Amino acid sequence: MKIQEGYMPFHGFKTYYRIVGEPNPDKAPLLLLHGGPGSSHNYFELLDDYANTGRQLIMYDQVGCGKSSLPEDEGVYVKETWAEELVALRQYLHLDQVHMLGQSWGGMLEMLYLTNYSQAGVKSVMIDGSPASIKLWTQEQHRLISYLSYEDREAIAEAERTGHFDGPKYLAANDRYMERYCWDDPDENSPEPLRRPTNGQRASRIAEGPNEFTENGTISDFELTDQLHKIHVPVLVTNGTDDLCTPLIAKSVYDHIPGAKWHLFANSRHLALLDQHDEFIQVLDQWLTAND
């Protein structure tokens, strides 16, 4: 299978991209938008084999993450930077006709792009575990925290009260919360791409904040629910039953996009691609084929 890597110049920085498979006139390529802000394309390498179906996959590291430039300037880490980068990447790689899949923050980026930038040539979109409203997201995270042990709830509440997110009790509690609703800390048994560093700690701290439930970074005012009605391309919303992106969050996206479809992964946390790999590929393939 052919894998091509490269860098796109962007705003004086470099954006790393990775293309798997060959172009195919019958199947538009699939552009993958990773989460975070501050994650990387790494986990999308779990999709590499899917390129054997004859569909080209294009993944990239958003600026501030992975193998892309890691700017010192905090002013770079805003949603507009990443939206403009997506605009530039489509032009640079000549992605005139494209399917898009965004996971977590990647799905938020898709919603921002489709409502405020362009829908031209977008054949379909998969929004995987993403909120249209950070306010609803943080509200739901606090509901999820209420299912943790008393000790963990107390440790998290104390960290939120004091603003100190470095104590051992808080860190252990946050780990258990992430394992329950997001994914496990990678170990030697994890797929190799998940063990690789994402290099996005600065991006995450500046854009999101210290964790998933204290959203005080540059994207903390993200609110697109009332703009979703503008989206007129086919959209599939997905999430897991045990996902940071709760069914309520997914429903608030699904309800506002005309003609959207929704798939709930019954045994998944925040990365169905990992927790229910085969079903994820099957759902993805049916969706893309239906919208080619």
Beta strands, then each sheet from edge to edge (+ up, - down):
strand 1: 3-10
strand 2: 13-20
strand 3: 30-33
strand 4: 57-60
strand 5: 98-103
strand 6: 122-128
strand 7: 235-240
strand 8: 261-265
sheet 1: 1+ 2- 4+ 3+ 5+ 6+ 7+ 8+
end
